[in-house]
Amino acid sequence: MNLQLALIAYVLPGMAIVLGIPVALRLIPPNHFYGYRTRKTFSSPDIWYRANRFSGWALAIAGIVALAHNLFFRHTHADLPPAFQQLFMAVPTGLLLVLAMVCSAIYVRKL
């Protein structure tokens, strides 16, 4: 397996899971480096924790679904050329991560 394929298929979804869980579990206090950072989330600690809890779970779930998809796709389509495998794993992974961000933005707007 080439490095690009491994990064897209396993490292990117794994990072989404690993980075999403601490904020989902409310372990990250308000800061300017890590978490869902907007003017609204900085307006109060309650909004920070609620927004980050939602966005953390959205990110972790997107990572889990992407990882499951990529594992299943790699197993069932191992005969495809690496370029096609990369495409058919990168697009769903990217879409799932964007969907998590969009859902988080919608949630934060309603707070």
GIHUSUL-V471507 format. One line per field, one symbol per residue. ss: DSSP state (H for helix, E for strand, L for the rest). psi: psi as a letter, one per 40 degrees, with the letter a starting at -180 (. if undefined). burial: 1 if it has 9 or more other C-alpha atoms within 8 Angstrom, else 0. A space follows every 10 residues. Layout:
ss->???
psi->???
burial->???
This chain:
ss->LLHHHHHHHH HHHHHHHHHH HHHHLLLLLL LLLLLLLLLL HHHLHHHHHH HHHHHHHHHH HHHHHHHHHH HHHHHHLLLL LHHHHHHHHH HHHHHHHHHH HHHHHHHHHH L
psi->hidddddddd dddddddddd ddddefehih iedhaghidd dedidddddd dddddddddd dddddddddd dddddefeei iddddddedd dddddddddd ddddddddde .
burial->0000111111 1111111111 1111010100 0000111001 1100101110 1111111111 1111111011 1011000000 0100110011 0110011001 1011001100 0
